[in-house]
Amino acid sequence: MEKMLHSAPIHTNLPDCFVFPADKRPPATAAVVSLPIIDLSLSRDEVRRAILDAGKEIGFFQVINHGVSEQVMQDMEVVCQEFFQLPAAEKAGLYSEDTQKVTRIYSSTMFDTGSEKYWRDCLRLACSFPVGDSAMAWPDKPQRLREVVEKFTVQTRGMGMEILELLCEGLGLRHDYFIGDISGGEVVLHVNHYPPCPDPSATLGLPPHCDRNLLTLLLPSMVPGLEVAYKGDWIKVKPVPNAFVVNFGCQLEVVTNGLLKSIEHRVVTNLGVARTTVATFIMPTADCLIGPAEEFLSEDNPPCYRTLTFGEFKRIYSVVKLGSSLNLTTNLKNVQKEI
């Protein structure tokens, strides 16, 4: 637990292991942008069009009137903050650097980035469905954590599956294309905690990366920190009350043969206040075979991606090549070719 940032004494100086070379540091300024806001209560035609337009333009959007109750969202935010406020001794048994462990807390990032450390602590949870069948080891405290997380996960996953069905309609796929193994893995939650940082200009909370899963749904906190690659630069995402930030994972890029892109993003830190977010990842099963759908292939548009099991894909796409490009989405095809 001594490696956990939030359990350590307040840092007055940034430790050397968190200091990045100048070319990897956050820019001094970046445009603050409100992502496209999509009201899921509108007609299916309007919502479908808006999701595809936003997805093709920027790869990220925010959704409101999404079916996750405001009370469930608030409860999730509170219980996650309560977890990180627990005494270190009450969380020590959960600490692990074993990436195969389902429930754990750890610091920095799960990506292999070399020597860089990232200003972030994380509680990782994974829920099977139906959630009552989950055999995972839940944290003992806070006592209501399991109840709150299960309610939140059921409602959030339901929202994600509705978005995937709308994508099917808009893309010309059969309505149940994303039902089954391609979305049937454990729903993984990363409760990300970014403590106040003594020098936000010299480090990052998370490295530039693309999500390897199918779809990501972020409960973002009203404290800004998320940045998205857009037109050769970084834009700061302006959070919207009671909204989720949605972005496409690499598996959606593969299925659509590149029509939809998984866009690179990162997290910056701040000096004054802690930031806690909850990322919900809709995942395929490890042995699910994923490749471009036939609907996106023709003589003029051959497959741009290899067909791989999700487990194989994760093993290949685990290294963040910092500095190799601003937008790693352009490299996904090349990453597969290097197998």
C-alpha positions, 0 to 999 in steps of 0.5 A: 500500500505504500505505493498508493498515492492517496495513502501517502502523505501529501506530496509537496514535490513531484517524485522523479519517477512521475516526471516526464520528458518535455515532449511527453508532457501536457501542453500548456494550453488546450481547447476546452470542448463540450463533446456532442450531447445526445439525448437518448430520450429523443426518437430513435432516428434522431439518436441513431443519426446523432451517435453515428455523426458524433462517432465518425467526427470525434469518436466521443460523445456525452449522453443524457436521459440515458436510463441510469437513475440520478440516485444510482449515479450519486450513490456510485460517486459517494461510495467510491469516494468513501472507499478511497477515504478508508484507512490504508490498513482496511484496503491493504489486502486488496493491493496487487500488481497481478494484472490477472486478479479480478478485484484489486487496487493498484497505482499507475496504469495497467499498460506497459509503458516502460519506466513512466509512472502515472498519477493515478490509483485504481480500484478494479472490479469485474461483474459477471451477468447475471450479477447475482451469479458473480463469484468475485471477491468484493471489498469488505468496506464500505459495506454498501459498495457491492449493492451500489456497484451491482445496481450501477453496473446493471443500469450502465450496461443496459445503456451501453447495450441500447447504444450498441443496438442503435449503432446496429440500426444505423450501420445496417447490421442485424439488430442483435449483432452485439448480443452474445460473446462479443459483449458477454465478457465480464463488465469491468469497472475501473474506479480511477482516483487522481489525487491532487498533484504537486506539478500537473505540468510535468506528469499525466494521470493516464497515458495516451491510449485507446480502449481495447474493449467494445464500448466504454461508458465513463461517469466522469466527475465534474472535475475536468481531466479527460483529454481527447485527440482531435485533428492533431491536437488535444482537447479538454473535455468539459463534463456535463451534469448527469451525463456519461461520456461514451467512446468506441473501443478497438473492437468496434473499429475492427468490426466496422473495418475502420468506419468507426474509430477508437480514438486516443485519449489521456488524463491530466492531473490538477493541483487543487482537488482529487478527481474520481471517475468510474469507467465501465467497459463492455467486454467480449469473452476472451475466446470470442473471435472478432474481425470485420463484419461482412457488411463492411467488406467488398472487392473495393474494401477488403479487410483492414484488420486481422480476425483474432480472439479478444484474448489474443488482441489484448496480449498484442495491444498492451504496450503504449508507444508513447511519442510514436504518434499523437493518434494511435488509432491510425496505428491499429492496423499496423499493430496487427500486421506486426504480429 
